[in-house]
Amino acid sequence: MDNNTKENLKQYDPKELLLFVLEHYQIQVIKHEGNKIYTEGDFTIEVEGTLQYKLWWKEWVVAPFDDLDTLCANINMELSRD
């Protein structure tokens, strides 16, 4: 994602943007509360700020992300292993 795109995305609520992108990537959201979104495959995504997300699997931190395409690609890659 280029810098111009990132700047444009900053105008959106980070949690709402994440929910939209998860739907686009067909990643099922189990529930969301506060700054956390729980998805299929035992993943949790913590919204840390504008375009700042932390991906968890069960109770382990996988990685921080500032690119939603990369975050979703990682989730889909892990889901395809099942």
C-alpha positions in Angstrom: 0.0 0.0 0.0 1.5 3.3 -1.0 1.8 6.4 1.3 -1.0 8.2 -0.6 -3.4 5.4 0.0 -2.5 5.2 3.7 -3.1 8.9 4.1 -6.5 8.6 2.5 -7.5 5.7 4.7 -6.7 7.7 7.9 -10.0 9.5 7.5 -11.9 6.3 8.4 -12.6 4.8 11.8 -9.8 2.1 12.1 -12.2 -0.5 13.5 -14.9 0.1 10.9 -12.2 0.0 8.1 -10.9 -3.3 9.4 -14.4 -4.8 9.5 -15.0 -3.7 5.9 -11.7 -5.2 4.7 -12.3 -8.5 6.6 -15.6 -8.8 4.8 -13.9 -8.0 1.4 -11.4 -10.9 2.1 -14.2 -13.2 3.2 -12.8 -13.6 6.7 -15.7 -14.4 9.1 -16.0 -12.2 12.1 -17.2 -14.1 15.1 -17.7 -11.0 17.3 -16.2 -7.6 18.1 -16.1 -5.7 21.3 -14.1 -2.6 22.3 -11.0 -2.5 20.3 -10.9 -6.2 19.5 -12.3 -8.2 16.6 -12.5 -12.0 16.8 -12.4 -14.0 13.6 -12.6 -17.6 12.5 -9.4 -19.6 13.1 -9.0 -18.3 16.7 -7.6 -15.0 15.5 -8.0 -11.7 17.4 -7.1 -8.4 15.9 -6.5 -5.6 18.3 -7.0 -2.0 16.9 -4.2 0.0 18.4 -4.7 3.2 16.5 -5.1 4.7 13.0 -3.8 1.9 10.7 -2.1 0.2 13.6 -3.3 -3.4 14.3 -1.9 -6.3 16.3 -2.7 -9.8 15.2 -3.1 -12.5 17.8 -3.6 -16.2 17.4 -5.0 -17.8 20.5 -3.0 -16.1 23.2 0.2 -15.4 21.1 1.0 -12.2 19.3 1.7 -13.0 15.7 2.8 -9.5 14.5 1.9 -5.8 14.4 0.5 -4.6 11.0 -0.1 -1.2 9.4 -1.3 -2.7 6.1 -4.7 -4.4 6.1 -4.1 -6.3 2.9 -1.0 -7.9 4.4 -2.8 -8.7 7.7 -5.7 -10.3 5.8 -3.4 -12.2 3.5 -1.7 -13.7 6.6 -5.0 -14.8 8.1 -6.1 -16.3 4.8 -2.8 -18.1 4.4 -3.2 -19.7 7.9 -6.8 -20.5 7.3 -6.0 -22.3 4.1 -3.6 -24.7 6.0 -6.6 -26.3 7.8 
